[in-house]
C-alpha cells in the first residue's frame, strides 16, 4: 500500500520513512511538509494511507485530515504527534489511529496493518464530526481541491442539494449543509434566512427593495442577500 508522510520536520519524515521501508507491503509514495502540500500530493499520488503530524505551520494536520476525508476516495489517516491532548480531536478529524512521538516501529506496524484492513466503505463511513479552528472551506473542482479561506467568504446560500460559497474570487459549490456550517462557523457567520448564512465582518448595510423586502449588502461586491422576517430583528441589532 502506498503511504504519504506529512510532517514539517525533515528528520521526523526521514525516521518514519526508514521504519516503513522495513515493513512488508508498504511503500512511501511521497512526503509533504504541511497540510496544503499534503492535499496537493494526495491529488497527485492517491495514496491509500496518510501518516500525518498534527502541529504544522499553515494548515495543520487536523484540518488537512478533514479535507482529505471529504474526498470521493478518502485515505486512511494516521496522526503522529508529540502532544497527547490531541488524541480526541484526532479521531474527530477522521483518523483511524493516533501515534505519539517518538513513534515506535511496533506501534507503527500495528496502525498500518489496521488501516490496510479497512474497507473503502468503512473509510467513507468514518464519523464526519468537525472540530473548531477550521480556517478553509474545500470544494472539488474538475478533480482538484479548491481551498477558500473562511475570511474571504461573503456568504453561503443553499441551492437545491448544494450550497453556493460566494467568496472574493467567485463562487463554488459544496455539499455541506447550512446547518453544519452554521454550527461550526457561528463565531463569524449569521443565519439571516432559512437558505443563507452571511459573514458578519463583511456586511456594510441594509436596504429595502421596491417590493418591501430587506436585503443585506457587503463590502467589495454588489451581491445582496435577502433577510427573512424571522431573522430581521437580530440583523437590525448589528447596525445599531
N, C-alpha and C positions, 0 to 999 in steps of 0.2 A: 504493500500500500504506500502511496505517495504522501509525504509529510511536508508541510510548510512550517518552518520555525520562525517565530516572531519575537524579537527581544531587542531593546535599544542598546544593550551591551554586547559588543562583539565577542568577548570571552565567554559570555553565557551561551551565545549561539554556538560557538565552537564546541563547548563542552557537551551540549545536547547532541550536536552532530556526531561527535565521537561515540557517544553512547548508542545512538540509533544505528550507526554502522555495524555495531556488534550484534544487533538483533536480527534474527532471520525474518524475512518477509516485509521489511520496512525500508524505504528509501527516502532520503532527504531530497525533495524535488526543488526546493528553493528556500530563501530566507528573506526576512524583511526586518526593518529597524523601528517601525511604528505602525499604528493602525491604518493610516492612509495607504502606505506601501503594501500592507498585508492584503487590503481589498484589491489593489491592482494586481498583485502577484496571484491571488486566488483566481481572478478572472483569466489570467494567462495560463495558469498551471492546472487548475481544477483539482487540487489535492483532496484526498479523502479525509485527512486528519490535519488539524492545525494545532501546533504546540505554541502557546502564546503567553507572554508576560502580561501582567495587568498594568503596572505603573510605567507608562511610556509618555514621552512628550508628544504634543499634538493630540491625536486621537488615541485614547488609552485602549487597553485590551478589552475592557468590559463593553465599551461602545462598539468597537470593531466586531466583537462577538455577536452583538445584537444584529448588526448589519449582515454579517455572514449567515446568520440563521434565517434571514428573510429571503435567502436565495432559493431558486427553484430546486436546486440540488445542494442543500447545505452540508458542510463538512462536520465531522465530529470534532468538537473543540475541547482541548485540554489546556487549562490555565496553569501557568507556573508563576509563583510569586514568593517573595520573602516575607510577606505580610499575612499572617493568619486571619486577621479580621476581615479579609476579603472573601472568605470561604462561601458564606451565604450568598453574597452578591454575585459570585462567580456562577453558581448554579442558577441564579435568577437570570443570568445572561446566557443561558442555554449550554453551559459547559456539561460535558459528560464525565469529566473528572477534574481534579484540582490537586496540584502537587506543590508542596512547599520547597523552596530553595534552601540549601543546596539539594538539587534533585538527585535521588539515589537511583542507580540503574534498575534495581529490582522493582521499585515503585513505578518507574517509567515503563518498564516492560508490562507490568500488570495493567496500567492505564491504557497502553496501546493495544493490548490484547482485548481488553474490554471494548474499546472503541471499534475494533475490527469486527466484533460480534454483532454490533448494532446494525439492524436492517435500515434501509432508506426510510421506510415508513416510521420507524422508531425515531430516527433523527428529525424528520419533519414534524413529528408529534411532540417534540420536547416543548415543555411549557413556554408560552410566549410572554412570560412576565417581563415587565420593563423595570429598570431601576432609574433612580434620579440621576441628574447630571448629564442627560443626553444633550449633545451640542449640535447634532446634524440630523436631517431627515434624508433618508436614502430612497432612491427610486431606480428601477431598471429601465434603461433607455437603450433600445436596439442592442440588447445583450450586455451592455455595460452598466456599471453602477454610477449614478449621478448623486453626489452628496451636496446638500444645500445647508449652510449654517443657519441655525434657528434664528439668529438675529437678523438675517436677511429676508425672512419670510413676512409678508404683509398679512396674509390670511389663508385659512383653509376653508374650502367650500365643498360640501357634498354634492356629487353629481352622479346619479344612478348608483352603481356599485363601487364607484371610485371616489376619491377625494382630490380636488384640484388644489395644488400648492402654488400660490402666487408669490413669487419672490423677485428679487431685484433684476434677475436676468430673464424672466419669463414665467412659464408655467410648467408644472409637472403633474403627472397623475400617480397616486399611490393607492394601495389597497387597505390602508389602515382605517379604522373607524374614527369618526369625530370624537366619540366618547372616550376612546383610549388616548387620543391626542390631548383632549381637554384635561384628563386626569394627570397626564404626565407633564404637561406644559402649562399648568394653571398659574404659575408664577409670572407668566409673560402674556398668555393668550386668554381672551374672554369670550364666552359664548354670547352671541348677540342675536342669534336666530337658530331655529332648530337645525338649519343646514350650514351654519357658518361660525367660525372662530376667528377673531381678529387679534393682531399684535397691538397691545395697548400702547407701547412706546412709540409706535409709528403712526398713531392717529393724529389728525390735526383739526378735526371739527365735525359738526353735524350739518346736514342740510335737509330741507323739506322739499319734496318734489311737487309738481303741479297736481298730482293725484293724491297728495296728502301723506305719502309715505316718507318715513325718516331714513336717511342714509348716512353712513359714516364715510368720511374722506380721509385720505392718507397723505403723508409726506412723500413726495417723489413720484407718485403715479396718479393717473386720472381715474382709476377704478373706484367704484363705490360699492359698499355692502349694505344691504337693507337691514334695518333693526326691527325686530318683531315688537309688538305691543307689550308682550310679556317681559322682554328684556330692556325695554326703553328706560324705565326708572334707574336701573343700575348704570346704564350707559350715560344718562344725563349727569349722574353724580361725578363722572370722570371729568367733566368740563366745568364744574363749579369751583 
